[in-house]
Amino acid sequence: MLPITSVFAALIALLFLALSFHVIAYRRAKLISLGDHGDKALETRVRAQANCAEYAPLGLILLALVEMAGAPAVATIVLGMALLAGRLLHAVGFWGERPVMAFRVYGMLLTTGMIFVAAIGLLLHRLF
């Protein structure tokens, strides 16, 4: 079992569900079943959800590999916190009436930074 990754995977899954319900509620309120019908608010909600679906799995896979490789718990936790914080910031940047670009930027920096550090760490661990 991967106790550290499990916690972060569960938290990110809950975030993804929140983003999904945010889309579903809006679709139901506006009676939009498929596509976005040119509705910018729906497009924004869909992209927030999709971005999480695009980046979270890779981050969680790398986190699991780092934990399986025997990295110190503190390193694994820091990587997990960076991924979770990045995903939360990015989601908050999309939430509400007016997206906040700074939250989206910092969220992506944390997310891509975590992916980069975990990938390089795994390569260095295996190659040296």
C-alpha positions, -999 to 999 in steps of 0.1 A, spaced: 0 0 0 11 35 -7 -1 54 24 11 89 14 0 87 -22 -34 73 -11 -41 104 10 -32 128 -18 -51 107 -44 -82 108 -22 -80 145 -17 -75 152 -54 -103 128 -63 -126 149 -40 -114 181 -57 -121 165 -91 -156 156 -80 -162 191 -68 -152 205 -102 -174 179 -119 -204 188 -98 -197 225 -106 -201 216 -143 -231 194 -138 -250 219 -117 -244 246 -143 -254 224 -172 -286 215 -154 -294 251 -145 -289 262 -181 -303 231 -197 -271 224 -217 -266 187 -222 -237 186 -247 -211 211 -257 -211 246 -243 -234 264 -267 -211 293 -267 -216 298 -229 -183 312 -216 -191 304 -180 -197 268 -189 -166 267 -210 -146 280 -180 -160 253 -157 -154 226 -182 -118 237 -187 -111 238 -149 -124 202 -147 -105 190 -178 -73 206 -167 -75 186 -134 -82 155 -154 -52 162 -176 -26 169 -150 -36 152 -117 -32 116 -130 4 121 -141 12 138 -109 -3 110 -88 15 83 -109 48 101 -104 40 105 -66 33 68 -63 65 59 -81 85 82 -59 70 66 -28 76 31 -43 112 40 -50 117 45 -13 120 83 -12 120 98 23 84 103 36 90 140 39 100 143 3 70 124 -9 47 145 13 63 178 0 57 166 -36 21 156 -28 15 189 -11 28 208 -42 5 188 -64 -25 193 -42 -18 230 -37 -13 234 -74 -45 217 -83 -64 237 -56 -50 270 -67 -57 263 -103 -93 253 -95 -99 284 -73 -85 305 -101 -114 293 -123 -141 293 -96 -166 322 -93 -178 348 -117 -144 361 -128 -114 338 -131 -82 349 -112 -53 345 -136 -26 347 -108 -41 316 -90 -42 297 -123 -6 306 -130 7 297 -96 -14 265 -96 2 255 -129 37 264 -117 32 242 -86 17 214 -106 43 214 -134 71 220 -109 61 189 -90 59 168 -121 94 181 -132 110 175 -98 94 140 -94 104 130 -130 140 142 -126 143 126 -91 131 93 -105 155 95 -134 185 103 -111 175 76 -87 174 50 -115 204 61 -134 229 68 -106 
